[in-house]
Amino acid sequence: MKKLDRYILYSFLVTFLFFVLMMSVIICVIDYTQKIDDFVRYKAPTGELFIYFLVTAPSFITLLFPLFVFLATIYYTSRLAYRTEIIAILATGTSFVRFLRPFIIGGVLLCAANLITNHYLIPKANTIMNTFLRKYFFDKKVSADGVHLKISDSTYIYMGTFNFEGSNGNNFTVETIKGVSLVDKLIAERVSYDKEKKEWVMTNVVHLKNDSIAEHLDKFPELRKKYNFTPEDLNIDRNIKIELTSPELSAFIAREKSRGAENVSDFEIELYKRSAQPFAAFILVIIGVCIASRKVRGGSGLHLAIGIAISALYILTMQLTATFTVNSGLHPVIAVWIPNFIFMILGAYLYRRQAT
């Protein structure tokens, strides 16, 4: 790396860190003002509050990481253009492609760091954040109604109502279906979970078996059996998707699909977005340099306005594709990468225009 590369790379990374620190303070202040009544009502300890805000800022920053990188790129490049430094650099015979090199290096470093934090570190911070919110802010879920769950390739369960505090429920049904035939059905009036023995205790049980020749009906006042699910499997918190590392999230999605669970698309979007987001930040670095490298009337203000508009368009595109996934069956991988492909085309156009 030449002296020019080190100068631009260092200044670019410092500008990005400035944006991050500034937004961290703003995020913490806004979050605190919104939740202060609940913190006071539940008497949240100062130490827990400090840890909560320590992990909240990185979580929100990671969520909008490409936009922060984009705005930092535009702001710094615009300042170089305003001070005519870019004109001086290009006047020495340096090509625009060569001028772009330190920005590419910086973008790669930031995106690599974001890739690691997205998959492994931020989920740990989100776990701490959500644990605190469940304790002092969110209402605890105490029951579930009309629970359906697939626990094996041929076994399905249904529960009319389940109480999580007492680990008990009613109208419990277990059905085993092979092909199109119902071969085993167990109906219990009441059911509870024995945590020590990890067994389900059923009362007033009716057991129906069909061996294709005859049906057999048995009744039991009480029956204990082990099944491949626990009360925690009946209380899936949708926020858990941001608390699991990528290997854990992949395993969770595979397990839910094997159980026949529906509406796992938002979990898949979260998983694929963790890889697509850093790539988006890299594309936006290229776009930002191409937009802000020319000195124009209005200076940094105009460049930042354009950057904010493009950022809003990126967020809108991401939300639209995610909506199509949930409502129209669009594959999650396609949904999270469509905005990247759109902005990659825009970046290629701006780069070619600037380099020629």
C-alpha angles and dihedrals in degrees: 000000000000126000090261091054092051091048095051095040094050094046092046093052092046090052090051092050089050090054091048094050092045093050091045091060092045093048093049093048093049092045092049094050091050095050103031094105091055093045090053094043094052093036095233110201117249092236093055091046090053092051091045093055090042090062098032096069096053090047094054093040091054089050090059097027097127091053093051090050090048095050092045090051093050094045095049096041091047090054090051090051093046091053088048090238092131091053090052092048094049091044090065089064095264110146123229089245090057091046089053094056099089090048090053090050090049091047091051092050093048093045093049090051090047091049092056095044093047094054102037118005108040093053088060090051090047090053090057091045096049093043089057093046093050089052099047109013117023123070112245115243108238103177145013130211130208097009116190121184137168109215099176141002092281106017126089131178133202130190125187096206132354127192113208096196093056095029091228138115146168141236092037118182132181118189129186113200124184114188104321096329127100104221101169134020128176122188123189127183092210134015135185136178122241104210095191097053093027091229135134112236113208127190130199092017128188115194120194121188126185117195093177090255102059141354122242123203122195132175128206130183088212135007131181122203139160118234132183095254140065134204089267089065089060093055106056110174109210088214089066089084091076092047098058123084113235095262089049092046092050090052091047092052092048091050094049092048091050088054092052094247117168129214097040091134092097089056090050091048089053091050096048093040090063089068099034095051097065090048089052090054090054092051091049091053089059092045092047094053092047092050099044102036094088120078109235137172106272094040121205092351093065092044092050091049090054090046093052090049092051090046091053090050091051092051091047092051092049092050093048094051091047089052091052089053094053097040106027105032097250109165111257093230091057091044096056095042099046093081089049093052091048093051092041088060090048091049092050091051094049092044093051091047092050097042095052 
